[in-house]
Amino acid sequence: MTGFLRTVATRVAPALRSPMAIQRASLSSRPAKDKFGPVETVIGLGMFSLAILGPSGWVLAHLEEYKKKE
Protein backbone atom coordinates (compact mmCIF):
# COMPACT_ATOMS: atom_id res chain seq x y z
CA MET A 1 0.00 0.00 0.00
CA THR A 2 2.84 2.40 0.81
CA GLY A 3 4.39 1.69 -2.58
CA PHE A 4 1.13 2.66 -4.27
CA LEU A 5 0.88 5.87 -2.26
CA ARG A 6 4.52 6.71 -2.99
CA THR A 7 3.93 6.18 -6.73
CA VAL A 8 0.83 8.33 -6.71
CA ALA A 9 2.57 11.04 -4.69
CA THR A 10 5.58 11.17 -7.05
CA ARG A 11 3.37 11.43 -10.12
CA VAL A 12 0.69 13.80 -8.81
CA ALA A 13 2.72 16.11 -6.58
CA PRO A 14 4.69 17.85 -9.39
CA ALA A 15 1.45 18.60 -11.22
CA LEU A 16 -0.02 20.12 -8.09
CA ARG A 17 3.08 22.21 -7.41
CA SER A 18 3.33 23.69 -10.91
CA PRO A 19 2.56 27.40 -11.11
CA MET A 20 -0.96 27.94 -12.31
CA ALA A 21 -2.14 30.93 -14.29
CA ILE A 22 -3.62 33.52 -11.98
CA GLN A 23 -6.85 34.95 -13.27
CA ARG A 24 -7.65 38.49 -12.33
CA ALA A 25 -11.05 40.08 -12.75
CA SER A 26 -11.14 43.39 -14.53
CA LEU A 27 -13.02 45.44 -11.97
CA SER A 28 -13.64 49.12 -12.23
CA SER A 29 -14.10 51.44 -9.30
CA ARG A 30 -15.49 54.26 -11.42
CA PRO A 31 -19.14 54.74 -12.34
CA ALA A 32 -20.29 53.76 -15.82
CA LYS A 33 -19.56 56.16 -18.66
CA ASP A 34 -23.16 56.13 -19.90
CA LYS A 35 -26.06 55.78 -17.51
CA PHE A 36 -28.86 53.38 -18.37
CA GLY A 37 -32.24 54.98 -18.88
CA PRO A 38 -35.59 53.61 -17.73
CA VAL A 39 -36.35 52.08 -21.16
CA GLU A 40 -33.11 50.08 -21.23
CA THR A 41 -33.69 48.97 -17.64
CA VAL A 42 -37.21 47.74 -18.41
CA ILE A 43 -36.04 45.94 -21.56
CA GLY A 44 -33.16 44.29 -19.69
CA LEU A 45 -35.33 43.15 -16.78
CA GLY A 46 -37.97 41.91 -19.22
CA MET A 47 -35.45 39.85 -21.16
CA PHE A 48 -34.02 38.30 -17.98
CA SER A 49 -37.53 37.48 -16.76
CA LEU A 50 -38.42 35.93 -20.10
CA ALA A 51 -35.23 33.89 -20.17
CA ILE A 52 -35.81 32.55 -16.66
CA LEU A 53 -39.58 32.19 -16.54
CA GLY A 54 -40.26 31.44 -20.22
CA PRO A 55 -39.20 27.78 -20.32
CA SER A 56 -40.99 26.91 -17.07
CA GLY A 57 -44.12 28.67 -18.29
CA TRP A 58 -43.97 26.69 -21.53
CA VAL A 59 -43.75 23.39 -19.65
CA LEU A 60 -46.62 24.33 -17.34
CA ALA A 61 -48.78 25.45 -20.29
CA HIS A 62 -48.21 22.13 -22.09
CA LEU A 63 -48.31 19.89 -19.03
CA GLU A 64 -51.34 17.91 -20.21
CA GLU A 65 -49.60 17.07 -23.49
CA TYR A 66 -46.55 15.82 -21.59
CA LYS A 67 -48.71 13.58 -19.38
CA LYS A 68 -50.07 11.64 -22.38
CA LYS A 69 -48.29 8.37 -23.05
CA GLU A 70 -48.54 7.78 -26.77
C-alpha positions in Angstrom: 0.0 0.0 0.0 2.8 2.4 0.8 4.4 1.7 -2.6 1.1 2.7 -4.3 0.9 5.9 -2.3 4.5 6.7 -3.0 3.9 6.2 -6.7 0.8 8.3 -6.7 2.6 11.0 -4.7 5.6 11.2 -7.1 3.4 11.4 -10.1 0.7 13.8 -8.8 2.7 16.1 -6.6 4.7 17.8 -9.4 1.5 18.6 -11.2 0.0 20.1 -8.1 3.1 22.2 -7.4 3.3 23.7 -10.9 2.6 27.4 -11.1 -1.0 27.9 -12.3 -2.1 30.9 -14.3 -3.6 33.5 -12.0 -6.8 34.9 -13.3 -7.7 38.5 -12.3 -11.0 40.1 -12.8 -11.1 43.4 -14.5 -13.0 45.4 -12.0 -13.6 49.1 -12.2 -14.1 51.4 -9.3 -15.5 54.3 -11.4 -19.1 54.7 -12.3 -20.3 53.8 -15.8 -19.6 56.2 -18.7 -23.2 56.1 -19.9 -26.1 55.8 -17.5 -28.9 53.4 -18.4 -32.2 55.0 -18.9 -35.6 53.6 -17.7 -36.3 52.1 -21.2 -33.1 50.1 -21.2 -33.7 49.0 -17.6 -37.2 47.7 -18.4 -36.0 45.9 -21.6 -33.2 44.3 -19.7 -35.3 43.1 -16.8 -38.0 41.9 -19.2 -35.4 39.9 -21.2 -34.0 38.3 -18.0 -37.5 37.5 -16.8 -38.4 35.9 -20.1 -35.2 33.9 -20.2 -35.8 32.5 -16.7 -39.6 32.2 -16.5 -40.3 31.4 -20.2 -39.2 27.8 -20.3 -41.0 26.9 -17.1 -44.1 28.7 -18.3 -44.0 26.7 -21.5 -43.7 23.4 -19.6 -46.6 24.3 -17.3 -48.8 25.4 -20.3 -48.2 22.1 -22.1 -48.3 19.9 -19.0 -51.3 17.9 -20.2 -49.6 17.1 -23.5 -46.5 15.8 -21.6 -48.7 13.6 -19.4 -50.1 11.6 -22.4 -48.3 8.4 -23.0 -48.5 7.8 -26.8 
